């Protein structure tokens, strides 16, 4: 069980070293933008239905 957690942590470190801070920031911002798009899209659709 301990090895599995350590292996997952190692995969994350390997991925993070490969993409770096710029990649991490890019994917975080991209995810937040999609959340905003879905929120306002749902809000707009509800306004159209009423």
C-alpha positions as CSV (number, residue, x, y, z in Angstrom):
1,X,0.0,0.0,0.0
2,X,2.8,2.4,0.8
3,X,4.5,1.7,-2.5
4,X,1.4,2.6,-4.4
5,X,1.2,6.1,-2.8
6,X,4.9,6.6,-3.3
7,X,4.5,5.6,-7.0
8,X,1.6,8.0,-7.6
9,X,3.7,10.8,-5.9
10,X,6.6,10.0,-8.1
11,X,4.4,10.2,-11.3
12,X,3.2,13.6,-10.2
13,X,6.7,14.8,-9.6
14,X,7.8,13.5,-12.9
15,X,4.9,15.2,-14.7
16,X,5.5,18.4,-12.9
17,X,9.2,18.5,-13.7
18,X,8.3,17.9,-17.4
19,X,5.7,20.7,-17.7
20,X,7.1,23.1,-15.1
21,X,5.3,26.1,-13.5
22,X,4.2,27.4,-16.9
23,X,2.3,24.2,-17.7
24,X,0.8,24.0,-14.3
25,X,-0.4,27.6,-14.4
26,X,-1.8,27.1,-17.9
27,X,-3.8,24.0,-17.1
28,X,-5.1,25.6,-13.8
29,X,-6.2,28.8,-15.6
30,X,-7.7,26.8,-18.4
31,X,-9.8,24.7,-15.9
32,X,-11.0,27.9,-14.2
33,X,-12.0,29.4,-17.5
34,X,-14.0,26.4,-18.4
35,X,-15.8,26.5,-15.0
36,X,-16.7,30.2,-15.6
37,X,-17.9,29.4,-19.2
38,X,-20.2,26.6,-17.9
39,X,-21.5,28.7,-15.0
40,X,-22.4,31.7,-17.2
41,X,-23.7,29.4,-19.9
42,X,-26.1,27.7,-17.5
43,X,-27.1,31.0,-16.1
44,X,-27.8,32.3,-19.6
45,X,-29.9,29.2,-20.5
46,X,-32.0,29.6,-17.4
47,X,-32.6,33.2,-18.2
48,X,-33.8,32.2,-21.7
49,X,-36.2,29.6,-20.3
50,X,-38.0,31.9,-17.9
